[in-house]
Amino acid sequence: MGVDPGLTRCGLGVVEGTPGRPPRLIAVGLIKTPADLDVAKRLVRIEAGIDEWITEHQPDAVAVERVFAQHNVRTVMGTAQASGVAMVVAARRGLPVALHTPSEVKAAVTGSGRAGKEQVTTMVTRILKLDVRPTPADAADALALAICHVWRGGVTSRLQEAAGSRAELEAKAQAQSRLQVARLRAAVAAQSGQR
């Protein structure tokens, strides 16, 4: 499930797929909150909406757009708050959360990290073989996040698991080594005491 965070419009998109194959659209939509509503209440609405989507669609993972610094601090703050809510909802459900930068998402779906919103929407429409373009751009961006995660996230997750497994094996080997050294020292001490 992809989440394009925003306070006014939070895009949501769910796709099904595996790396190397075209994904299939499951659902796309928006959570809208009125600008005149208190920020805390807007975040509660976003939380409830994301939670409802997770309940309905049962995704394996949630990909959220990584917030980057913009010129408008007010906009970036709202985006960051909505992003945090999305991560908390997913984590509370035990789902892995991945953060993808806008340029990473653009490169995954268009081949260029500098693609415009129009290009992203066009490629999402083609990749998912849709008859109608997903609108607004927040919805298309959420689908692009989900596609990016299917194509790139699976490989990243496997690499992280392998790195974690290696670190775990190395830690076990070091523990075994320390145990063997302790046993040898105890045996040497015992022999020295017998002399």
N, C-alpha and C positions, 0 to 999 in steps of 0.2 A: 504494500500500500504506500503510495506517495502522498506526502503532505506538503503543499506550497503554503507556508504559514503567512498569515496576515490577519489584522484585527477586523477590518471591514469585510474582506473576502478571504476565506481560507479554502484553498483548492484541495480536493481529495480525489484520488484516482487509484483504482485497484486493477491490476493486470495479473494474468497467470502465464507463466512461461519458465523456460530454462535457458541458460547461456547458450548462444549459438543458434537459437530458434526464434522465430517471430512470436512475440507474446500475444495474448488474446485479452481483449477488453472484458472486464467483469463489471465495473461500475465507475462512474465519474460524476462529480457534483461539487457543490460549494456549501460552506457554512457562512452565512451572512450575519453580521451584527450591525445594529444602527450606531452611527458615529456619535449620536447624542447620549448614548447609554454610558454609564460609569464603566471604566476600563475593567475593573474587577468582575462586573457582571457580564461583560463581553467575553472575558476569558472563561467564565463558567459555562457560557453557551458554547464556546468552542470546545471545551473539554467534553461536554455532554454529547456534542455532535460527533466528535472523533470516537468517543467511547461507543456510541451507537453504531458507527460504521465498522468498528472492530468486531463488535458483537455480531453484526449482520454478515460480514464478509469473511471473518476468520482468517486474516492474512498471516503469513509465516514470518513476516518482518515488516518494519515501518521505516521508510526512507524519508528524511526531512531535509529540506533545503538548508544548507549551512548559511547562517546570517553573516553578511559581510558589511563592512562600513560603507555607508552612503553619505552623501552631503546632508541629507535631511535626517537629523538625529531623532526627531519625533517618529518618523516612519520606521527607522531601524529599531527603535525601542519597542514599538508595537509588534513588529515582525519577530523580534527576539522573544518577546513574552509569549506570543502564539506558538513559536517554535518550542519553547520550554514546556508549554502545556502538552503539545503533541508527544514530546519525548517522555514526559511523566505518565501520560495515559498508556502509552505502549509499554513502558517499563513496568508499570503496575500490573499489566497483563502478562508479564514474562516474555514479551516479544523483543527480539533483537532490534536495536535502533541504529540506523546508519545515517550519517550526515554527508551530503554531497554538495559540492560548490556549484553555483550556477554555471560556471564555465565547464566543469566536469560533465554536468548533465547535458549541456548544449553539444559538447564534443561527442558524447555517447550517441545522441540521437541524430545529429546533423553532420558530424565529422569535423565541425569547427567550434571551438570554444568561444568564438565571437559572434555566433549566429544571433540574429534578431528573433523577437517573439514570434513574428510571422513565419519564419523558417522553422522554428521549433514546432509550432502548431501544424504546419504542413507535413513535416516529417512524422509527427505523432499520428496524424491522420493516415498517412501511407503505411507506417509500420503496423498499426493496428487494423489496417484495411477497413477504415470507417467510411460510411457513405456521407456522413455529415461531420464537419470540423467541430471539435470540442471547443465550446466557448463558455465563459470568457477565457482570457489567457491564463488565469489562475488555475482553471480546470485542466487546460492543456499542459501547463507546467507540472501539475501534480502527476499526470500520466507520464510525462517525460521523466520525472524523478523515479517513478515505479519501474519504467523500462530501463533506465540507467542502473538501478539497483539489481534488477534481474540479470542484466548483461555483465555488470562489473562487480556487483556486491557478492555474488556467489563465489567468484574467484578470490576476492579479498577475504571473505569469511573463511574459505578453506585454507588460505595462506596463514591467517591469524590462528586458526585452529592448529595447523601444523607447527607454527612457531610456539604456541602454547604447549603443545605436546612435547616438543623438543626441550623446552625449558623445564617442563615437569620431569622428563626423563633425566636431564642433567642434574636436577635437584636430588632426585632419587639416587643417582649414581654417586653424588657427593656425600649424601647421607650414609650410603653403604660403605664408602671409602672411609669416612670418619669412624664408623662402627668397627671396621676391620682394624684400623690403626689403634683404636681404643682396646680392642681385644688383644692385639699383639703387645701393646704396652703392658697390659695386665698380665699376660703370659710371661713376659720378660721379668716383670717385677716379682711374680710368683717364683720364677726360677732363681732369681737373685736372692730371694728370701730363703730358699732351700739350701743354699751353699753355706 
